[in-house]
Amino acid sequence: MRLGFFSGTGPEGKGLSLRFAAAGASVVLGSRDLQRASRAADACNTVLGEPLILGMENRELFSACNIIFLAVPYARAVDAVVDARPFLHAGHILVDVTVPLSFRGGGVEYLEQEGGSNSEIIARQLPAGIPLVAAFKTIPAGVLARLDAQLNCDVFVCGDDAEAKRSVLEAASLIPSLRPLDAGPLRSARILERMTALAAWLNLHYKSKGARYRIEGL
């Protein structure tokens, strides 16, 4: 299992890369620009204390990885997937972590879209046979990047392809202090994205940066 972070040089991509690499996974950080990818990988490796993360151009990442995280800003996600279609092939799993939020005016707003969740909209752009799984939407990037912080929360994983979902649940289980939960079909992403909006609002209201979810009773 090799995990790739497509255009993953932003906070979410780097935070997830750090967690997975620290847990022993093989990780590649991608960018359209090789130098940018290499700089981001070097910065992560400095935090890790050893060279565990590789930097690659996005097109090379698709050849090297089977589980690929889409870690771009939500507004760029569809265009990024359209650009990536020539490089996707059987065996790839795309993991969407994007959430359509706006922070204008000092608040937080979930941006309703025709067609359901951002994950469902992205899934319609994928070639036949390439499954999309939604995951890691509700965990703040800043918390992921602090390796000394125990996550002590759940990660919700949803998708319509059972085998692909199992693979992502298995990958998520590598990260200590994180409990992966099967959150059902891909349409559950509509709920997860709104849960992220609520957590973001709580962070703003209570002047925190780490609000996240754990389900009791399971």
matplotlib code that plots the C-alpha trace (Angstrom):
import matplotlib.pyplot as plt

x = [0.0, 1.5, -0.4, -0.2, -1.4, -2.4, -1.5, -0.9, 1.4, -1.3, -2.1, -4.4, -2.1, 1.0, -0.8, -2.1, 1.2, 3.0, 0.5, 0.7, 4.4, 4.9, 2.7, 4.9, 3.0, 4.8, 3.9, 4.3, 3.5, 2.6, 2.4, 2.3, 5.7, 8.5, 10.4, 7.4, 6.6, 10.2, 10.3, 7.0, 8.4, 11.6, 9.7, 7.7, 10.8, 12.4, 9.5, 9.7, 13.5, 14.1, 13.4, 10.2, 8.2, 8.9, 8.1, 6.9, 5.1, 1.4, 1.6, 4.4, 2.5, -0.3, 2.2, 3.7, 0.6, -2.7, -4.6, -4.6, -5.9, -7.4, -6.2, -6.8, -9.1, -12.7, -13.2, -10.4, -11.3, -13.4, -10.9, -8.1, -9.8, -10.6, -6.9, -6.0, -8.3, -5.7, -3.4, -6.1, -6.3, -7.7, -6.5, -6.6, -8.7, -9.4, -10.0, -11.7, -11.0, -12.5, -15.3, -17.0, -16.8, -16.6, -15.0, -15.9, -17.0, -15.4, -17.9, -18.2, -20.8, -21.4, -21.8, -24.8, -24.3, -26.5, -25.7, -25.2, -21.9, -18.6, -17.6, -20.6, -19.9, -16.3, -17.2, -19.2, -16.1, -14.1, -13.6, -15.7, -14.1, -12.3, -14.0, -14.1, -14.1, -14.8, -12.7, -10.8, -13.2, -13.9, -10.3, -8.6, -5.4, -3.6, -4.2, -3.0, 0.2, 1.1, 2.5, 2.8, -1.0, -3.1, -6.0, -8.4, -11.2, -13.0, -12.4, -15.6, -15.2, -18.0, -18.2, -20.2, -17.4, -17.1, -13.6, -12.3, -13.8, -12.2, -8.8, -9.2, -10.4, -7.4, -5.1, -6.7, -6.3, -2.5, -2.7, -2.5, -5.2, -7.6, -10.6, -11.8, -15.6, -17.6, -20.0, -22.0, -22.5, -21.0, -24.2, -23.2, -20.6, -23.5, -23.6, -19.9, -19.3, -21.9, -20.4, -17.1, -18.9, -20.2, -16.8, -15.3, -18.0, -17.3, -13.6, -14.3, -16.9, -14.7, -11.4, -10.0, -8.4, -9.0, -12.7, -13.3, -15.7, -15.7, -18.8, -19.5, -21.4, -19.7]
y = [0.0, 3.3, 6.5, 9.5, 13.0, 14.6, 18.3, 17.6, 20.5, 22.4, 22.0, 19.0, 17.0, 17.7, 16.9, 13.6, 12.7, 13.3, 11.1, 8.2, 8.4, 8.4, 5.3, 3.4, 3.9, 4.6, 8.2, 10.4, 14.1, 15.4, 18.7, 20.0, 21.4, 18.9, 21.5, 22.5, 18.8, 18.2, 21.3, 20.1, 16.6, 17.9, 20.1, 17.1, 14.9, 17.5, 17.2, 13.4, 13.3, 11.0, 10.9, 9.0, 11.0, 11.4, 14.4, 13.8, 15.5, 14.6, 12.5, 10.4, 10.0, 8.1, 5.5, 5.1, 4.9, 3.0, 5.0, 8.7, 11.5, 14.5, 17.3, 20.4, 23.3, 22.3, 24.8, 23.3, 19.7, 19.0, 20.6, 18.7, 15.4, 16.2, 17.0, 13.7, 11.5, 10.4, 9.1, 7.1, 3.4, 0.2, -0.4, 3.3, 4.5, 8.2, 9.5, 12.9, 15.0, 18.3, 20.3, 23.3, 25.9, 29.7, 31.7, 35.1, 37.8, 36.0, 33.2, 29.8, 28.6, 25.3, 26.0, 24.1, 22.7, 21.1, 17.5, 16.7, 16.6, 17.7, 14.0, 13.0, 15.8, 14.7, 11.0, 11.8, 13.1, 9.9, 7.3, 4.1, 1.7, 4.3, 4.3, 7.4, 7.2, 10.2, 10.3, 12.6, 15.4, 16.2, 16.3, 19.7, 19.9, 21.7, 18.8, 16.3, 18.2, 18.2, 14.7, 15.1, 15.6, 12.5, 12.5, 10.5, 10.8, 8.9, 9.2, 8.6, 6.7, 6.4, 5.1, 3.0, 0.5, -1.9, -3.1, 0.4, 1.5, -1.4, -0.4, 3.1, 1.9, -0.4, 2.5, 4.8, 2.1, 2.5, 5.9, 5.5, 7.2, 7.3, 5.0, 4.4, 4.0, 2.8, 5.6, 4.0, 4.9, 7.9, 10.0, 10.0, 12.6, 15.1, 14.7, 14.6, 17.8, 19.6, 18.0, 19.7, 23.0, 22.6, 21.7, 24.7, 27.0, 25.5, 26.2, 29.8, 30.3, 28.8, 30.1, 26.6, 24.8, 21.2, 20.4, 16.9, 14.0, 10.8, 8.6, 7.0, 3.7, 1.7]
z = [0.0, -1.1, -0.4, -2.7, -1.9, -5.2, -5.1, -1.4, -0.5, 1.4, 5.1, 4.8, 2.5, 4.6, 7.9, 6.6, 5.1, 8.4, 10.3, 7.7, 7.4, 11.1, 11.3, 8.8, 5.5, 2.3, 1.4, -1.7, -1.8, -5.2, -7.0, -10.5, -9.8, -8.8, -6.8, -4.8, -4.1, -3.0, -0.7, 1.0, 1.4, 2.8, 5.3, 6.4, 6.7, 8.9, 11.3, 11.1, 11.7, 8.7, 5.0, 4.9, 2.4, -1.3, -3.4, -7.0, -9.9, -9.9, -13.0, -11.6, -8.4, -10.2, -11.4, -8.0, -5.7, -5.5, -2.9, -3.9, -1.6, -3.2, -0.9, -3.0, -2.0, -2.6, -5.5, -7.5, -6.9, -10.0, -12.3, -10.7, -11.2, -14.8, -15.4, -13.7, -15.7, -18.2, -15.4, -13.5, -14.1, -12.7, -9.1, -8.2, -5.3, -4.9, -1.4, -1.2, 1.9, 0.6, 2.2, 0.6, 3.4, 3.3, 6.1, 4.8, 7.3, 10.2, 10.3, 8.7, 6.2, 4.4, 0.7, -0.6, -4.1, -6.7, -6.9, -3.3, -1.4, -2.9, -2.9, -5.0, -7.5, -7.8, -8.2, -11.3, -13.0, -12.5, -15.3, -15.0, -12.6, -10.4, -7.0, -4.8, -1.0, 1.3, 4.5, 6.8, 6.3, 10.0, 11.4, 11.4, 9.4, 12.2, 14.6, 12.0, 11.6, 15.4, 15.8, 19.5, 19.8, 20.3, 17.9, 20.2, 17.6, 14.9, 11.2, 9.1, 5.9, 3.3, -0.3, -2.6, -3.5, -0.6, -1.4, -1.9, 1.4, 3.2, 1.8, 3.1, 6.5, 6.7, 5.8, 8.4, 11.1, 10.9, 12.6, 16.4, 18.5, 15.5, 15.1, 11.6, 11.3, 8.3, 7.7, 4.9, 1.2, -0.5, 0.1, 3.8, 2.8, 2.8, 6.5, 7.1, 5.2, 7.4, 10.5, 9.4, 9.2, 12.7, 14.1, 12.3, 13.9, 17.3, 16.8, 16.0, 18.8, 21.5, 20.1, 19.6, 16.6, 17.5, 17.6, 16.2, 16.7, 18.7, 18.8, 22.2, 22.6, 19.8]

ax = plt.figure().add_subplot(projection="3d")
ax.plot(x, y, z, "-o")
ax.set_aspect("equal")
plt.show()
